[in-house]
Structures are given as C-alpha cells and as structure tokens.
Amino acid sequence: MSLSCRKPTFICTSPGRCGPGTVLELADKYGVRLPEALTDALTGGEPPRLRATDERGWFRFQRLYDAARSCLREPEDIQRLVREAAEEELRDGSGWLEIQVDPTSYAPRLGGLIPTLEIILDAVDSAVRDTGIGMRVLVAANRMKHPLDARTLARLAVRYADRGVVGFGLSNDERRGMARDFDRAFAIAREGGLLSAPHGGELTGPASVRDCLDDLEADRIGHGVRAAEDPRLLRRLADRQVTCEVCPASNVALGVYEKPEDVPLRTLFEAGVPLALGADDPLLFGSRLAAQYEIARLHHGFTDAELAELARQSVRGSTAPRDVKAKLLAGVDEWLAAPVG
C-alpha cells in the first residue's frame, strides 16, 4: 500500500519558506539578487548541500534562508506565502498547520512588530477561509538576539492568543544562546496559556534537549533527534509525552546525519517518544511532508500501521481543538482501513 496524501498531520513551518516560483518572482519584483546556490536550487537544480554542524555551514544555511526571506516586502507577499503554504500542505495530506514565525525578521519592512504579527494573523485567517485547512501560529524568539527581545515577543504572543497564536518557540543555532537565558520569556508565554515549543537536540547533543525540558518546560521540541543518544532522556520524553518535531530530510541536508537511514526515527518511535514528522525547510531542501513519511517507510521499514500511528501522534501533539483532532484521527483510521490498490 503506497503512502496516501490523505495522511493528516500538523506541521511546524514558517512564513519565510515560500515556493521556488514565488521566491524568484518576488526577487525579480524587488530587485533582490539571490545567492547562486539558492537560484540553482529554485530553478530545478540540486538542493544546496549544507554542513550546518559546523558554524561556517550554519552561517551559509542562514544566509540562504535570509536571502529568500528578504523577498517578502509587502503585506500581499505574506498573504500569498501563507496561502501557498496552506495549499501545499493540503496537497500533501495535512489537515492542520502550525506555522512558526519570528516577527522581528519582517518588522523593519512591515511597520513594526505589532503590524507584522497582525498581517501574518490576517493572512492565516484568509488562508483558513479559502482552503479549509486548520491553521495556527507560534511566535519564535531568536537565540542569536538578546533575551530581553524574547520577553517582548512573549508578551506580544500572549496579547494575540485570542487571534490564533498558540505557542512560543526558540529558533536558530543551538550553540548560541543557552536555553536558560530565555527562561523568563518562556515563563511569560506559559503563564499566558501558550505552548512551549523550543528547538533543541539537532546541532548539539542530548544536553540541548534536557535544557529545553529543564529550563523552558517544553511541551514540544523542534527536532530533538539527538535525544536518541541518551536512553534515560528518551524515557523522560516518553514518560512526559513531549512530542519531537522530527524532520528527516532536513537532518540529512544539514549534515546532522549522513543518510536517511541514520536518522534515529525507529529508536525514538520504539522508545515511546511521540513524533510529528515535518519538512522543516522545503524551499532549500526540496522535500515536503509526504516525503518524510516515505523516508520512514523506505529507510526505516515503517509499516502502514506504524505510519498511521506517526500521524496520530502528530495530531495528538498539535494544538488543534478536540473536535478537529477527532476528525483528523478518524481520517487516519480511514486511511489505514482503505483497501490496498
């Protein structure tokens, strides 16, 4: 039985990751000169091979990502991007989408933090109406910036909790900015009822995951794959049912693992750690949601029943309302029960 695009899931992505044609069109519109490696990838060439496990490689990845993001200059660009993200995820089988965004990345061009977040939330509302997909927003702080900036973002996120902001994250290079430096920002977010969803356990080892748990009281962890190196940490994640947002194609593209079969999907799954497969940066890595499930099937031997359980875990780990979760879980059961052929 081949993987069906009826696979419901939730995805943590970002409104800076638009499609190739959109990036090229906006770059031409605004006169942005894109790096050659990015242009090659956008015009059908191989995705850039990035070794982000060293700081020079991470800088190159961040440079490409920032170049693509710099093409977003007007509110209508954000509207287009969010709608395209919704349409792409629907085609790949997603019924619920959670986008993670750092508003400070766009604020200088869009009139400040508050106008930027409102533009993003308006775009989400429009995409939900037009496509029918469920969608919410996580506001993310940047490890490379001062923790006081993170507190400002946390307060802003809480202020817009009634408009669709459901969580607070922490992104960028784990080797910069200790998790404990951002503990107050996350406390503000948690006190405001938001999900704690920092990145950790990708570029650095299990200690990064432990810091997310101990210092930020993480409900979900972006990546978290390096926890597989510590059996005690795996048990802790499983006992607390902390969902890890695993992005196999991204892990390989960034050099965290050499080959898809090296990503410890099976180790995490069999340890009882809830997983939510996602594509992370499809623009740069050329791989979307369904491809992550294909990696689980082809390189890790996941059966249909196990793929269905992966999808269920992603739904359970989302912030979707109870009735939406019930609908998505029923869709997984229907997929699994469908005749082969």
Residue, then its C-alpha position, 0 to 999 in steps of 0.5 A: m500500500s503506497l503512502s496516501c496524501r490523505k495522511p493528516t498531520f500538523i506541521c511546524t513551518s514558517p512564513g519565510r519558506c515560500g515556493p521556488g516560483t514565488v521566491l524568484e518572482l518576488a526577487d525579480k519584483y524587488g530587485v533582490r539578487l539571490p545567492e547562486a546556490l539558492t537560484d540553482a536550487l529554485t530553478g530545478g537544480e540540486p538542493p544546496r548541500l549544507r554542513a550546518t554542524d559546523e558554524r561556517g555551514w550554519f552561517r551559509f544555511q542562514r544566509l540562504y534562508d535570509a536571502a529568500r526571506s528578504c523577498l517578502r516586502e509587502p503585506e500581499d507577499i505574506q498573504r500569498l506565502v501563507r496561502e501557498a503554504a496552506e495549499e501545499e500542505l493540503r496537497d500533501g495530506s495535512g489537515w492542520l498547520e502550525i506555522q512558526v514565525d519570528p516577527t522581528s525578521y519582517a518588522p523593519r519592512l512591515g511597520g513594526l512588530i505589532p503590524t507584522l504579527e497582525i498581517i501574518l494573523d490576517a493572512v492565516d485567517s484568509a488562508v483558513r477561509d479559502t482552503g479549509i485547512g486548520m491553521r495556527v501560529l507560534v511566535a519564535a524568539n531568536r537565540m542569536k538576539h538578546p533575551l530581553d527581545a524574547r520577553t517582548l515577543a512573549r508578551l506580544a504572543v500572549r496579547y494575540a492568543d485570542r487571534g490564533v497564536v498558540g505557542f512560543g518557540l526558540s529558533n536558530d543555532e543551538r550553540r548560541g544562546m543557552a536555553r536558560d537565558f530565555d527562561r523568563a520569556f518562556a515563563i511569560a508565554r506559559e503563564g499566558g496559556l501558550l505552548s512551549a515549543p523550543h528547538g533543541g537536540e539537532l546541532t548539539g547533543p542530548a544536553s540541548v534537549r534536557d535544557c529545553l525540558d529543564d529550563l523552558e518546560a517544553d511541551r514540544i521540541g523542534h527536532g530533538v533527534r539527538a535525544a536518541e543518544d541518551p536512553r534515560l532522556l528518551r524515557r523522560l520524553a516518553d514518560r512526559q509525552v513531549t512530542c519531537e518535531v522530527c524532520p528527516a530530510s532536513n537532518v540529512a541536508l544539514g549534515v546532522y546525519e549522513k543518510p536517511e537511514d541514520v536518522p534515529l526515527r525507529t529508536l525514538f518511535e520504539a522508545g515511546v517518544p511521540l513524533a510529528l514528522g515535518a519538512d522543516d525547510p522545503l524551499l532549500f531542501g526540496s522535500r515536503l511532508a509526504a516525503q518524510y513519511e516515505i523516508a520512514r517507510l523506505h529507510h526505516g521499514f515503517t509499516d502502514a500501521e506504524l505510519a498511521e500511528l506517526a500521524r496520530q501522534s502528530v495530531r495528538g501533539s498539535t494544538a488543534p481543538r478536540d473536535v478537529k483532532a477527532k476528525l483528523l484521527a478518524g481520517v487516519d483510521e480511514w486511511l489505514a482501513a482503505p483497501v490496498g490498490 
